[in-house]
Amino acid sequence: MKSIHTPAYRALITILVGARHNAGLTQDQLAKRLGRPQSFVAKYENRERRLDVIEFLSLSKALGLNPHEAIHFIEEYIK
């Protein structure tokens, strides 16, 4: 099973999308903060592509999200 289809990865994406909404950002605004195209945000939010750890950390910083808290939450889904 690819990691984009696991409960843990779904939880990660849910956290990231929620953080974007809480920050009041559109996909395009977040993409601009990251220096990436809007399609980058859309593809990871729709689980069409997998994030690597560096991308996750960059996203966390851009969203004002504590990556340690996000990982702690996701650990509950890893068996």
Secondary structure, DSSP 4 states (H G I P E B T S, - for coil): --GGGSHHHHHHHHHHHHHHHHTT--HHHHHHHHTS-HHHHHHHHTTSS---HHHHHHHHHHHT--HHHHHHHHHTT--
